[in-house]
Amino acid sequence: MELPLVVGVDGSDAGLRALDWAVDEAALHGLPLRLVYASRWERYEGVAPQESAPEEQAMADRVVASAADRAARRNPEVEVTVQVLADDPVTALLREAPYASAVVLGSKGRGEFADLLLGSVSLSVAARAGHPVVVVRGDRAGLESGHDRVLLGVGDTAKGSPAVRFAFREAEARGCALDAIRAWRCPAYETADRDGRAAGPEHHYEQQASALVDAAVAEEVEAHPTVHVRRTTVEGPAHKVLVRRSAAADLLVLGARHRHGHFGLQLGRVGHAALHHSACPVVVVPRG
C-alpha cells in the first residue's frame, strides 16, 4: 500500500495553499491524504468535563473539519483522513514523516510574523526530517504547475541519490521536462595568472560540473525514458542560481545531507536560500 501524503494543517493562508497543492499532488500519484493538526489539548482530557473542553480542542476540530471539506471540494476522489496529535507541531510532524510519502507544509504557519519569509515549523521539519518534506511557496504560476518543468539541483554526491529519483518520478507523473542543473565556480586565484591559453581554468570546472550532472542522471534516464532531461551547468553561487531558475519551474528538488546525532538545523546555504526565496514549491529529500 502506498504511503499517504501527510499535510500539516493549521488554518493559515499558507497552510491552505499547501493543502490545495497536496490534494493535486495526491491525485497525480494516486495517493491518500492525511491531514494532521498538532495540538496539546489532549493533556487536559479527563481533567475537565467534556462540555468545558479547552478552546484549543474546539479550534483543532474546526481546523481539521474545514481542511477535510476543502480537500473534498477540490478533488472528491482523493481519500482523506484527519487526526489531531497531542504534541508540538515540529515533534508531531517529524514523528509522522517515516509513515508518509512526503510531509507537505505551508511556508508560514498561523501566528508567524508577517515579515518572515519562512516559518519556524517549516524550516525545522525540513531541516531535521529523515524523509522528503515539501514546503509550498512561490508565485501563482509555480503553485499551479504552469511551467511544465521540474528543477533538480545536482549536489556533490547526487549519483543514485533519493533526490534524483524523486525528481524523475515527479517529472514523469507530471508529463513535464526535467532541468538537472549544477552550479560551478572557478577560484579567483586560478584566473589571476592566466597565460593566454585558449582553454583557461574555468573550462576545467565547467567540464567537471557537466560530468557530475551526466553521472547523476544516467541511471534514471534509462529508467524513465519518457522524461525529457535538460542538463545545464551555470557559473555562479548555487543558492543564487537555483533561486533564480525556480522562477521558471513548478517544483525545485534538493538533496540534503543529515549529520547523525546532530539536533540543530542541518540544511546548508543552498537549502536555506531555496526555502526562503524560491518562486515555486521546494522538496528537500534527505540522502540516506
N, C-alpha and C positions, 0 to 999 in steps of 0.2 A: 504493500500500500504506500502511495506517495505521501511524504510528509507535508503538512499544511504550510501555507504562508501564515506566519504569526504577525499580527499588526498591533502595535501599541496604540490604543485609543485614549484620548483624554478630553475630547470635546473642543479642542483648539482648532483654529482655522488651518494651521499647518497639519494637524492630525487628520482633519477631514480630507485634505488634498492627498495625504499619504494613503488614506483608506480608499479613495477613488482609484488611485494608481494601483493599489494592491488588488482590488476587485478585477481590474482589467488584466493584471498580471496572472492572477489565479485562473481566469477564464482562458487566457492564452495557453497556459500549460496544463489545464485540466486539473487544477489543484483545489483542495478545500481551503477555506479561510478560517482562521481562528483569531477572534478579536479579544484582546487582553487589556483589562484595566487594572492597574496596580493600586491597591488601597490597603490601609491598615485598620479599617473599621472592624474587621472580624475579631480583633483582640477584645472588643467590648461585648461580643456576643455572649449571652448568658449572665452578664453582669447587670445589664439594664433590661427592662421589659421590652418585648418586641415592638410594642407600639411607640416606644420612645427611642428607637434605634438612632444612632448618631447621624448627623446630617450628611456625613461623608458616605454612608451606606446608600442613602437616597440619591446622592449625586452619582455614585458609581452605577446604580441601577439605571438611572436616566441616560447616562453616557453610553453604556453598552447597548441599551434598547434602541436608542437613537441611531447608533452606529450600525447595528444589525439591520434596521429598517432602511437606512441609506444604502447599504450594500445590496439589499434585496431589490430596491428600486433601480439601482444601476445595472445589475445583472441577476435576475431571479434564478438563473441556472447554476450559479456558484453556491456550493454548500457552505453555510456559515454556522459556526458555533461561537459562543461567548463565554468568558469567565472573568470573574473578579478575583484577583490574587492578593493575599494578605502580606504584602511586603512593599518596600520602596520600589519605584519603577526600574531602576538600574538592576538591582538584585533579581527582581522578578523576571525581567526580560533576558538577562544572562542565563537564568535557570531554564528558560523556555527554549533558548537557541539550539541546543542539541536535538530537540524534537521538532525542528522546523526546517523547511527547505530554505527559508531565509526569514529574518526578522525585518519588518518594514516599519520605519519611523518617520514622523514629520521632522522638519528641520528645527522647529522650536515647539515647546510644549506650552500648556496653559500656565500662565503666570510668569513666563520668561520675560525679561526686559525687552521692550520693543526694539531697542537699537542693537541687540545681539544678533549676529549673523547665524549662530548655531546654538541650539540649546544644550545644556549640560548633560541631559539624559542621552540625547542622540550621540554626542561626542564620546561619552563614557562607554556606552554599549558598543559603538563601532570600534572603539579602541581596544576593548577587552574581550569581546566575544570570540569564541573559537570556531564560529560558523558564519556564513555570509550575513551581512547586515546592509540593508538598503536605506539610505537617507534620502527622502523625497524632497527635492528642492528644484529651483530653476524657473525658467520662463514658461509661458504657455505652450510654445511650440515643443519644448523639451518634455513637458509633462504630458502632452497629448501625442507623443511619438510622431511628430510632424516632419522629422528629418530623415527617417528611414536609415538610420546609421547608429551602430553601437561602437563606442570608442574604448579601446583597450590600451591601458598604459603598460608597456613592457618594462618590467623591472630587471634587476641584475640576475635573478635566478628564476626566470619565467618558464624555462623549458619544462613541460609536463606539469605546470602549476595549476592548482584549482581555479585560479582567476582566468587563465586562458581557456580552460574547459567551460567555465561559466559563461564567458563572453561568446564563445562559439554556439553554445546551446541557445543563448538569448537571440543571437543574430539569426539562427536557423528557425526558431519558433516565430520570430517576427517577420521572416522573409526579407531581411534587410542586409545591407552591406556591413562589413566589419573593418574598422580602421585600427590596425595594430601600429602603435606609434612609440618610438624610442627617442628621447631627447639626448643630445650629447654635447659635450663642451671640450674645448681644447685649452689646456692650461696656458696662461699668458706667457709664462717663461719659455714655452716651446715655440712660440711665434715671434719672440723678441729677436732671435738671431737667425732669421731666415737667410739662406744663402742663395736665393734666386731659383731654386729648383721648381719645376712646374708643379709637382705634387708636394705640397707642404705638409706639416704635421696634422693639419686639420683633416686631410684626406684619410689618414690612418684612423682617427677617431670616428669619422663618419662610416668608414668601412667596417669598423668594429661594431658599431651600433647596428648597421644593416645585417651583419652576420648574426647578431643576437636576436633580432626580430625574426629572421628566417628560421633559426633554430627553435624559437619559442612557439611558432605556429605550425611547424612542419607536421607533427602528428595529427593535430586537429584538422588541418586542411584535408588530409586523407580521410579522416572520419566524418567530415562534413563537406562533401564535395559541392553541395549546392550553395554554400556560403561564399559570396564574393569578398575576397580579402584584399585590402589595400595596405601594403607595407610602407611605412613612412618613417624617415629619420629627420629630425629637426634640431638645428643648433640652438641651444639656449637652456635656461634652467627648467628642469622637468615640471616643477609645480606651476610655472607660468605658462609653459607650452600647453599642458593639459587643460588648465582652466580656460585658456583662450580657445582651444579646439572644442571644448564642451559646448560652446555656443551653437555648434552645428551637429550636435549628437542628441540622441534620445536617452542614452544611458552611458555612464562612464564607469568602467570596471577596473578596479585596482587590487593588486595583491597586497597583503600585509604580513610582515614578519613579527610574530609574537615572541617575547622573551619569557621562558618558563620561570615561574616564581616571582615575576615582577608584576606588581599590582597597580602601578601608576599608569598614566596614559602612554600607550605604546606605538602610536602612529607617528610616522616620520613627517617631514616637512611637506611632502607631496600629498599625503593623506589629509593632513590638516588643511592645506590650501584648498583641496578639492571639496572637502566637506563644508568649508566656509564660503567658497566663492563659485562653485560650479554652476553653470547655467542649465544643467539637467540633473536628474537623479543620479546618485552615486552609490555603487555597491562596493563594499570592502570585503574581499574574500581572503581569509587567513591562509597562510601556507602551512599545511600540516596540522 
